[in-house]
Amino acid sequence: MEFKVIELEREPVEFDLELKPGGVDLGGEAQQVGPLGAKGRAEVIHEHRGPKDIVADIRLKGSFQGKFEVPCARCVEPVEIPLAADFDLIFRPLGVDGGTSERSISAPETEIGYYQEDSLLLEDVLREQVLLSLPVRTLCKEDCKGICPRCGANRNNQPCTCDEGPSDPRWEALGGLRSRIKP
């Protein structure tokens, strides 16, 4: 769904839609496995910077919910994660804040995004919001054993018969360090 500034100038746009799995490309970070519901409102907010300098910002306020899969941090098996979040975002035309002089910005200004060519795609906003909502590290279960670094077998499904093997000689200098540290 595309929000065009010229259309939002006439009236705000309410949206309530459901994107099919794969409707938003999340790259290799995650995969959408269920419908992604999004609802909210898009409107133009005029920022007056001077008598004839008016910037048309797009405010997007809404929420999303859906199911996603991310790889387990230890065994890389898919883990399903339900996500739901609200957002209230401001987007400014690309390049409007550019200038030759440096200036400090306030904390709220760090939360501003930018749009190009007088329009904003909802799918791009949803992609960003989903990726920001994903946990940093996901495990399939608390006691996940991971994969064997030698043979690549998933240790949760089968015991690994690989030898521990010799340790990396670069770590030998640190070998006795633990016994020398006083508790």
N, C-alpha and C positions, 0 to 999 in steps of 0.2 A: 504494500500500500504506500502510495506516494502522497506526501503533503506538500502542496505548492503554495508559496507565499501569497500569490495573487488570489488564490481561492480562499485561503485563510483570512485574508484582508476583508473579504465580504462577510464571512461568518465562520465561527469555530466549527471544527469537525469532530463529531463523536464517532468512536470506532469500537466495535465489538466483533472480533473475528477469531477464527480458529484455523491455524496453519497445520497442514498435514505433516506427518513425520518427514523430515528432510526439507521442510519448507524454509528453514534457516540453516545456512551452511555454517557449522561451528568449527570447521577445520579438523585437525587431528586431536583437539582437546577433548571433545565430547561428541556424542551423537544423540539426536532427538529420536526417542523411541515411541512417543505417543503424541497426541495432538498438543499443540502449543496455543493456549488461549491467551488473548490479549484484549484488554478493553481500556478505554480512557478517552481523553480529549486532547485535541491539538488546537492551538490558537496562536495568533500573532500578538506580541507585546511590543509596543513602540518605545524605544529608548531614545530620549531626547538628549543629544550631546551638545546642542547649540541651537541657535535660531532656525537654521536650515539644515542641520545635520541630525537626521532621524534614522535610527537603525531598526530594521524589522527583525526582531528575535522570534524564534518559534519556541513556544512552551509546550512540552509534551508531558502530560500527567496521566498516569494510568497504572496498570498492574499486569502481570503475566503469571501463568502457571503451566507446568508441563512436566513430563518425565524424560530423563536423559540418562545416557550410559557413559561412564568414564572408566578408564582402565584402573585396576587395583595397582597401588604403588609398589607392591611386592611381587605379585604373580601375573600381572597384566590381564587377568580375566575381567570381563565387563561387570561393572557394578551399577545397578539402577539407582538413580537419585531423583526423587521428586523435588521440584523447586517451585517456589511461589514468592513473588516480591512486588513491592510497589515502587514506582519511580516518579520523580518530579524533576524534569530536565529542561535546561535552556540551551538553545542552539542559536548561534550567531552566524551571519554570512562570513564565509572564509575570506580572510584578508582585511576585514574591517578594523581589526585591532592592530594590524601591522603598521609600523612606522619606523622612522630612522632613529628616534630618540628612545632611550631606555626609560622605563617607568616601573614602579613597584605595583604589584597587583594585590588585591585584597583576597582573603580566604574564599569568599563566595565566587570570585572570578576564576578560581582554579577548577570549579565545577562546570564550567561552560564548555560545550562542544561546538562544533562548526558544521555548517552545511554548505553545499556547493550548488551552483546553478539554480538558485531560487527554489530548491525543493529538498525534502528530507525523506528518506526511505525508512518506514517503520521496521522493516526486516533488519536493517543495519543497527538500529537502536536496540532491538530485541537481542540480536547476536551479542552486542556489547554487554547488555544487562545480564544475560544468561551466563556468559563467561565470567563476569565479575561476581556472580552469585555462587559459582561452583566452589566447593571446598578445595583448599590448597592441596590436601593429601587425602586420598580415599583408600580405604582397605576393604576387601571383600568380607573379612571377619577379623576380629581383634587378634587372633592367634594365627594369622596367615603365615605360612612357612616360606612363601616366595618361590622363586625358581632357582635351580642349581646354577651357579656361575660357570660350571665346567660343561655339563651336558645339556642344560637348558630345560630339564624336566621340571614340571610343576610339582613341588614337594607336598602339596595338599592332596594330590591324586595318587601319588606313588612314592614310596621311599626311594631316595637316591642312593645308588651304590658307589658313587664316586669317592675316591680317597680325598681327604682334606689336602693332601699334597704338601710340598714344601712351601713355607711362607715366602713372601716377597723379600729378598735380601735387603732391600732399601729400608725396611722397617726394623731390622735387627738392632740398630743403634738405640732404638726406643724400648727394646725388649725388657731390660731390667729397670726401667724407670718406675714402674708401679711399686716394686719392692722398696725403692728409696724414698717414696713419698710417705710422710708421716701423717696419720689420720688426725 
